[in-house]
């Protein structure tokens, strides 16, 4: 309780790093993981966006129907946020990202089959 001017042993100002030091390769993999996930998401959504006119024509949707379909996709995405938060909390960010990445890679070929579903 006195006037101890020493910083806490675990504080950053004491010269300690904020967390355990990572090996160089592990740090590099972690540094590249986030751009890889964003690249995967970009490929999936670009593939979907490029297929929208073909799917619209194959299913004979008018502008209003297509709008409802696209709105439903957004509502589905927002409603999945609690599931995503739960999976990150339960399994950790690495496992949750890997599972969602694999799910997206499996779903991507399904876009090519979508016009045949109608």
ZAMARGU-4260 file (C-alpha; in steps of 0.2 Angstrom, whole numbers, plus 5000, padded with zeros to 4 digits):
<rodrens>
0) 5000/5000/5000 | 5015/5011/5001 | 5023/5022/4988 | 5030/5008/4978 | 5035/5016/4961
5) 5040/4999/4953 | 5028/4994/4939 | 5019/4977/4941 | 5029/4963/4935 | 5017/4958/4922
10) 5014/4975/4915 | 5020/4980/4898 | 5029/4995/4905 | 5040/4984/4915 | 5048/4978/4899
15) 5038/4962/4898 | 5030/4958/4881 | 5011/4957/4882 | 5010/4939/4879 | 5021/4924/4876
20) 5033/4925/4861 | 5028/4915/4846 | 5041/4905/4836 | 5044/4914/4819 | 5035/4901/4808
25) 5019/4901/4820 | 5019/4920/4820 | 5020/4921/4801 | 5006/4908/4799 | 4995/4918/4810
30) 5000/4934/4801 | 4995/4926/4784 | 4979/4918/4791 | 4967/4933/4791 | 4971/4938/4773
35) 4969/4920/4768 | 4952/4920/4775 | 4947/4936/4767 | 4953/4930/4751 | 4943/4914/4752
40) 4927/4925/4757 | 4931/4936/4742 | 4932/4921/4730 | 4916/4914/4736 | 4906/4930/4736
45) 4913/4935/4719 | 4908/4918/4712 | 4890/4920/4719 | 4888/4937/4712 | 4894/4932/4695
50) 4881/4918/4695 | 4866/4929/4700 | 4860/4933/4683 | 4861/4915/4677 | 4852/4909/4692
55) 4839/4923/4690 | 4836/4918/4672 | 4836/4899/4675 | 4823/4901/4689 | 4813/4914/4679
60) 4813/4927/4694 | 4808/4945/4692 | 4817/4959/4700 | 4805/4958/4716 | 4808/4940/4718
65) 4826/4941/4716 | 4826/4955/4729 | 4818/4944/4741 | 4830/4930/4738 | 4845/4942/4741
70) 4836/4949/4757 | 4834/4932/4763 | 4853/4929/4761 | 4857/4944/4771 | 4844/4940/4785
75) 4852/4922/4786 | 4869/4930/4787 | 4864/4941/4802 | 4854/4927/4810 | 4870/4916/4810
80) 4880/4929/4820 | 4875/4921/4837 | 4880/4904/4830 | 4897/4911/4825 | 4900/4919/4841
85) 4895/4903/4851 | 4907/4893/4840 | 4922/4905/4842 | 4919/4905/4861 | 4916/4886/4862
90) 4930/4880/4849 | 4941/4895/4848 | 4944/4906/4833 | 4956/4894/4824 | 4944/4880/4824
95) 4929/4891/4820 | 4938/4899/4805 | 4943/4882/4798 | 4926/4875/4800 | 4918/4889/4791
100) 4931/4890/4778 | 4928/4871/4774 | 4910/4874/4774 | 4912/4888/4761 | 4923/4877/4750
105) 4910/4864/4750 | 4896/4876/4747 | 4905/4884/4732 | 4902/4870/4720 | 4884/4870/4725
110) 4882/4887/4717 | 4885/4879/4700 | 4870/4867/4704 | 4858/4880/4710 | 4849/4883/4694
115) 4845/4864/4693 | 4836/4865/4709 | 4821/4874/4703
</rodrens>
